[in-house]
């Protein structure tokens, strides 16, 4: 979701030449072993530069185990400070792509990617004066790195505080880079590490974040007051739920909190939970999609999502996780009612504005029109 004043750019054309998502074949420039189980893949910017916003993600597409697999990975690079595009991948137990990439990819290879997407971003203005407090867990640091670099360089009067939770010292991704940034931007970046398993001589914090610990942590970072402070979080679901509860206990309003859900694409689709209450009946219904200057009409069966129906018919709509988390498939319902199996990826205000996710969406009325883009 977007925080700050970000407005998604309109991308429309009267007579599209290539309707559909935009794909690129990117050359791997370098692979960096960040920790024992995490790598960063640095892609060369093509001659026709790919523009992106800090906090967005790239969807990598690769043939794994005989089928095309897509996974979204947040960019750790900043469009303001880095020449190349870079994503970080941490191995996940039984993760198809997260194991295939470090095992197979090497410098010089080419990877197909979808254009950068995602709404966990903001607009930078040199006159902004804000305090961005970030909670990251494990590889949830990735979008934060991009946002930290951009905030520190684009907003001279803004500051960042990072509360970064990891299993142990060896699993801290970007430890050195963060130290360097703290030195370069003295007094404007505060990093506090919290470890599950701390070594004997550890001077910092350890264990699960608790109300007590968070109160102490907040005493160590500047207090700019609620109005000037924004709270961001990205990490494992358990950590984010815990942080949300703790912030609520500190009376931080929900509108000040923005989160990026992990996008692993491994959610068990058998346990969808239906969350949008509507009065409509689930039956085959016609859906109209407007995307990239084209209009598509098709019937969606009750046990199929809008996205899978479109893909089955060869309509090339944007998507990544297919789990209702990454928002790559987000569109705005201009009319009709859509029931979502999962709406974790959307903020309250996005839902109120009529945004839906086609990968987990079912039409509940016959007049559903969704605009994507
Ligand atoms: S494809 Fe990720 S939310 Fe729909």
Boltz pocket constraint, residues with backbone or C-beta under 6 A from the ligand:
constraints:
  - pocket:
      binder: B
      contacts: [[A, 318], [A, 319], [A, 320], [A, 321], [A, 322], [A, 323], [A, 324], [A, 325], [A, 326], [A, 327], [A, 328], [A, 329], [A, 330], [A, 345], [A, 357], [A, 358], [A, 359], [A, 360]]
      max_distance: 6.0
